[in-house]
Each structure stands twice: as C-alpha cells, then as structure tokens.
C-alpha cells in the first residue's frame, strides 16, 4: 500500500471510520480497480451518503422535517475529475423530495406527507465525458413505537448493526460502451 497512485491498478477507500488516521490494514478499505485491461484509466463514482433512514411514526409520516445531503465525487484512475454533471434524480416517491445543486443531491421529507414504502431507491444520473453512469441512493423508514418511543429490541436483545454498501466499478471500454 502506498499514498502515491502512480502505476497503481487499485484505489482503496475507507468508509464509516471513527478516526481520520489512515489504516495500514488492507481489509479496512473497499477496493476499486482504477486501470482498465488496456491501460486506460477507469471511472469511479463515489456517493458520500448512499443510504438514508428516515424516522417516521406508525402512520409512515416523518416525525420531523428531515434533510440529508449526498455529495458526488468522480475519479478517473486515481485522479479527481471535476468536469461532470449530476442530473435530476428519478424514481423519487411521494413524500420524498430530491434536488440537485452542483455536485450535491439533497433528499428531504416533511411531517405533512406519509412515505408509501418502507424501503426504496432513487437513481442519480452522473454524466462524465458524454457517458451517463446511474448511481443509486437507497432509503428506509425507521418506525417509532406506537407511543412515539423506540421499539423493543429483537429476539436476541442485541442492538442493530450498520451495513456498508460496496462501491460498484465502472470502466470505459475501447469501444466507448
């Protein structure tokens, strides 16, 4: 492992770490190939917030107004790329608002509208060098107990755990597909 990307085929990105200190353990990173088979650099599209959980009541209405942001970053090989565009999100259900401003997507809900599904996804199109790559932001509802208090623990009595999403890899082939 090295801090220099020169000649490297893979880049590692660490998510959800409690410390900014770099790890020397390769298993602490999600690895993406950044160099194609023909030596061309590949695209890596990173969303800073790929999963959102909204706090709702038993009626599926948000307990308060909630807003989350998701910043989009693009690498070509290991080099950050800034000349890309983030398009209008699609698949946005009733009760959720998704807006784009520059390289940021904002997902919001208000207390006045119920969200129809407990889980779902919103597709975000990112256009790079004339190619569009669709990335997905998923959402889920965290339902409060009937009296507004947190629900009881599961059968084992253990608290829940976080799940980290893998980063899909995207490559531009020599035929531009």
Secondary structure, DSSP 8 states (H G I E B T S, - for coil): --S--TT-SEEEE--S-S--S--S-GGGSEEEE-B-TTS-B-EEEEES--EEEEEE-TTSBBSS-EEEEEEEEEEETTEEE--EEE---B---TT-EEEEETTEEEEEE-TTSB-S-SEEEEEEEEEETTEEEEEEEEEEEEE--TTSS-----TT-------------B---TT--
